[in-house]
């Protein structure tokens, strides 16, 4: 996934206290569109390579491929839960 740096963030990294930078997708590809959601931009720490996502920047896909993937993930979570209660 290619990304571009948009600029410095006002926040500091929670791990190393380094400066954070805003990053975004260079372009929205079919890979992002096939997922249930992706983030329009995120914060990145070049020091420890931590990535910080914010819910308000989440883009929810409503296309058929994303819905199928979401349904498969939810089904897998249900199976996992049922296996754990045995």
C-alpha positions as CSV (number, residue, x, y, z in Angstrom):
1,X,0.0,0.0,0.0
2,X,1.5,3.3,-1.0
3,X,0.9,6.3,1.2
4,X,1.8,10.0,1.2
5,X,2.8,12.2,4.1
6,X,0.4,15.1,4.6
7,X,2.3,16.9,7.4
8,X,3.1,16.9,11.1
9,X,0.5,16.1,13.7
10,X,-0.1,18.0,16.9
11,X,-0.1,14.7,18.8
12,X,2.8,12.7,20.2
13,X,3.4,8.9,20.0
14,X,2.0,7.1,23.0
15,X,4.9,4.6,22.8
16,X,8.1,6.6,22.3
17,X,6.7,10.2,22.6
18,X,8.1,11.0,19.2
19,X,6.5,13.4,16.6
20,X,3.6,11.9,14.6
21,X,2.9,12.6,11.0
22,X,-0.4,12.4,9.1
23,X,-0.4,9.9,6.2
24,X,-3.0,9.1,3.6
25,X,-3.5,6.7,0.7
26,X,-1.8,7.9,-2.5
27,X,-4.9,6.6,-4.3
28,X,-7.9,4.5,-3.2
29,X,-7.5,1.1,-4.9
30,X,-9.8,-1.8,-5.4
31,X,-8.2,-3.4,-2.3
32,X,-9.5,-0.6,-0.1
33,X,-12.9,-0.6,-1.8
34,X,-13.3,-4.4,-1.3
35,X,-12.8,-4.1,2.5
36,X,-15.7,-3.3,4.9
37,X,-13.9,0.0,5.8
38,X,-10.6,1.8,5.4
39,X,-9.2,5.0,7.0
40,X,-9.0,8.2,4.9
41,X,-5.8,9.2,6.9
42,X,-3.9,8.1,9.9
43,X,-1.1,9.1,12.2
44,X,2.3,7.5,11.9
45,X,5.4,7.5,14.1
46,X,8.6,7.2,12.1
47,X,10.6,6.5,15.3
48,X,8.8,3.3,16.5
49,X,6.7,2.7,13.3
50,X,3.4,2.9,15.3
51,X,0.2,3.6,13.5
52,X,-2.8,5.4,15.1
53,X,-6.2,5.2,13.5
54,X,-9.2,7.5,14.5
55,X,-12.8,6.3,14.2
56,X,-13.9,9.7,12.9
57,X,-11.6,9.1,9.8
58,X,-13.1,5.7,9.1
59,X,-14.7,5.3,5.6
60,X,-17.3,2.5,5.5
61,X,-17.8,0.8,2.2
62,X,-21.3,-0.1,1.2
63,X,-20.6,-2.2,-1.9
64,X,-21.4,-5.9,-2.3
65,X,-17.8,-7.2,-2.0
66,X,-17.3,-5.3,1.3
67,X,-20.6,-6.6,2.7
68,X,-19.6,-10.2,1.8
69,X,-16.3,-9.8,3.6
70,X,-18.0,-8.3,6.6
71,X,-20.5,-11.2,6.7
72,X,-17.6,-13.7,6.5
73,X,-15.8,-12.0,9.4
74,X,-18.9,-11.9,11.5
75,X,-19.6,-15.5,10.8
76,X,-16.0,-16.4,11.8
77,X,-16.4,-14.5,15.0
78,X,-19.6,-16.4,15.8
79,X,-17.9,-19.7,15.2
80,X,-15.0,-18.8,17.3
81,X,-17.3,-17.7,20.2
82,X,-19.2,-21.0,19.9
83,X,-16.0,-23.1,20.0
84,X,-14.9,-21.2,23.1
85,X,-18.0,-21.9,25.1
86,X,-17.8,-25.7,24.7
